[in-house]
Structures are given as C-alpha cells and as structure tokens.
C-alpha cells in the first residue's frame, strides 16, 4: 500500500492552501459585518477560477475541475481551515445536479459551475430534519406542470443562490421528487432569516412556496427519485464535512501550539505543562487517525463499490471527525484561556462554527443509526476493512 500523497495530490493540496490563504484575508471583515460585500465575493470568485478549483466535483467537460473523491477530500481539508465558513465561497454544486437533462445543464448547472449562478438545496422542514421522509411540501400535477406548496428551513446559501433544489412529494402517490425552482418564480418568498451561533459568510433562510407553478422541465431526475438523489448528496457531503472539520481542527491546534510555546505562566511556558501536553497529544492523535480514515473512505469511493457500504462508511467518517474536531477546538480555546473566548480569535470562531457539523447533513445520532443498521443487515466485515469495487 502507498499512503503518501501522490505528486498530483500534493500539488492539489498546495493549490488549495494557496487559495485558502487568499480567502483568509476576508475572515475578520466577514465576522465584523456578518458577511461580505459583493466586491469581496467578486475577488474570491476570481481567485477560485484562477486556482482552477471551481466546481471540483463536476466533470472537466462541463467546466468543473473534475476531481476524484479523494482529490476533493484533500482540497476540502485545506479549505476547512477557513473561519466564517468561507470554504463555502468556493462553490461546489450539489452532486444531484449531475441528473440534469442537457437542457437543464445549460440553464442551471453550467452557469453554476462557472460561478455565474448558485444553487441551494431545500430539503429540511419544521417536521423533517435528518429524516427527509417527514417532509410535507407537495407538488400537485397541473396541466403539463406542477404546483408546489410548502415550507423549507435551513436553506444554506439561500440568500446568495438564484435557484433552489426542492424536495417535494408528488401527489397523489406521494412520490419523493426533486425540482429545480428559480428563486424569482412567483410564489417563492423568504419567510425569515434566523440568526445562528456562527457568523457564516452566507445565510440560511426559511422559504415559503405558495402555489408555485413550474413546468415539467423543472423535475430533476425522475419522478420518485428524490430520496435516491438526496441520499447520494448526503453521502458525499458527509465525507466532505469530515475532511473540512479535520482541516479546521488542524488550524486550531497549530494556533494553540504556537501560543503554548510562547505563553509563560508560573515561570514556564504552557507547552511544558503536562496538562497542556495531554491536550495537545490527544488532539494530534485524533487529527491523524481521522484524516487517515477519511482518506481511506474517499479512496474506496473512487474504486467503486457497494453504495450502501460506502454510505455507512461516510457516516462513520463524518461522525468520528465532527465529534473529534469539536473536542479538539474546545481544548484549543482552553489553552488560549480568556483570549480564546474573544471573537476576533480564529479558535473562538472555529469553536462556534464546528458545532453545527454534528447536526447538519444528518446529526451524529443519525450517523450512528446508519452505521448500526448496516452492521445489523450485513455484518461488520465491510465496515472494518478496506473494500474496493469489483
């Protein structure tokens, strides 16, 4: 086995680190102003394109970077070091858009890849979170189209997006289906934009869909395919969350170690205090092991294989990395002491921002259910070994 980064992966890591450094200059401004002005977004967009890291999950033939899953994980690891979720300014279209028809691709996906349009996924509702089967949004056939009615919560990037990917039940048989809905379509409105613990570069509005009329060409994929598209999106996003949280934890730890080496208390630097050493050692261990496992699962994705097994392994990576990163960043805040609780400190921002990674794209509890259900149905062998496609 070869565990070292290949020349290709090393180059991608360096390129992603360079882009991260360019974007990092906007962190304080984003924190102070609860977002960034259009001119800042324009600068970031130009940097993303200049680094060739636009739409890293989409084929090069369509204008994306065409990266493998492992390559994407290496890039996301670097981008995860950004505070204020500025990693999300490096657009990565929802993978379910690969199901676009040629016409939909030209109208939605290609401009999305090029950074001229932006999508937002609208699945969650008041009564449907990690389990999307509880949604109440409906699509009623009306002539050669549909009428959408319902409400969606936590629509991340909903303020910046100009089209939404909406999960709804097609009546009368309640067939879960994805729809592409332009945000300026009559009947689409923002109900409210809540405030959250983190200071995110984008907002997470709640949307109302009141008798929203769309054509047959708004259906993404096939009628009844909505859960499959949602599951595929969740699976990849969970793996990317694992990668980003590892990167975030590494940045926090590097800052904490640098501080511990120079901060004197009681006649010696913190780095020589055994309690601090224990925090650092535990953090190193968790970063190293979670990065290795996340890379393993990404490699398995690229080999091809059973999607249900990979779904459970992505859940394992997301659960382990998101839980560990929260512990690590909490330790780093503690090492900084009172300074670590100040909002102009990156460790404080990461501490607030990483909390949601144990919730969105499936809570930690849901990840445990996914893993345990896979064990119950097919045993431990595939989950505890390297697996590759046949």
C-alpha positions, 0 to 999 in steps of 0.5 A: 500500500502507498499512503503518501500523497501522490505528486498530483495530490500534493500539488492539489493540496498546495493549490488549495492552501494557496487559495485558502490563504487568499480567502483568509484575508476576508475572515475578520471583515466577514465576522465584523459585518456578518458577511461580505460585500459583493466586491469581496465575493467578486475577488474570491470568485476570481481567485477560485477560477484562477486556482482552477478549483471551481466546481471540483466535483463536476466533470472537466467537460462541463467546466468543473475541475473534475476531481476524484473523491479523494482529490476533493477530500484533500482540497476540502481539508485545506479549505476547512481551515477557513473561519466564517465558513468561507470554504463555502465561497468556493462553490461546489454544486450539489452532486444531484445536479449531475441528473440534469437533462442537457437542457437543464445543464445549460440553464442551471448547472453550467452557469453554476459551475462557472460561478455565474449562478448558485444553487441551494438545496431545500430539503429540511422542514419544521417536521423533517430534519435528518429524516427527509421522509417527514417532509410535507411540501407537495407538488400537485400535477397541473396541466403539463406542470406542477404546483408546489406548496410548502415550507423549507428551513435551513436553506444554506446559501439561500440568500446568495443562490438564484435557484433552489433544489426542492424536495417535494412529494408528488401527489397523489402517490406521494412520490419523493421528487426533486425540482429545480425552482428559480428563486424569482418564480412567483410564489417563492418568498423568504419567510425569515432569516434566523440568526445562528451561533456562527457568523457564516459568510452566507445565510440560511433562510426559511422559504415559503412556496405558495402555489408555485407553478413550474413546468415539467422541465423543472423535475430533476431526475425522475419522478420518485427519485428524490430520496435516491438523489438526496441520499447520494448528496448526503453521502458525499457531503458527509465525507466532505464535512469530515475532511473540512472539520479535520482541516479546521481542527488542524488550524486550531491546534497549530494556533494553540501550539504556537501560543503554548510555546510562547505563553509563560505562566508560573515561570514556564511556558504552557507547552511544558505543562503536562496538562497542556501536553495531554491536550495537545497529544490527544488532539494530534492523535485524533487529527491523524487517525481521522484524516487517515480514515477519511482518506481511506473512505474517499479512496474506496469511493473512487474504486467503486463499490457497494453504495450502501457500504460506502454510505455507512462508511461516510457516516462513520467518517463524518461522525468520528471527525465532527465529534473529534474536531469539536473536542479538539477546538474546545481544548484549543480555546482552553489553552488560549484561556480568556483570549480564546473566548474573544471573537476576533480569535480564529479558535473562538470562531472555529469553536462556534462554527464546528458545532453545527457539523454534528447536526447538519447533513444528518446529526451524529445520532443519525450517523450512528443509526446508519452505521448500526443498521448496516452492521445489523443487515450485513455484518461488520466485515465491510465496515472494518476493512478496506473494500474496493469495487469489483 
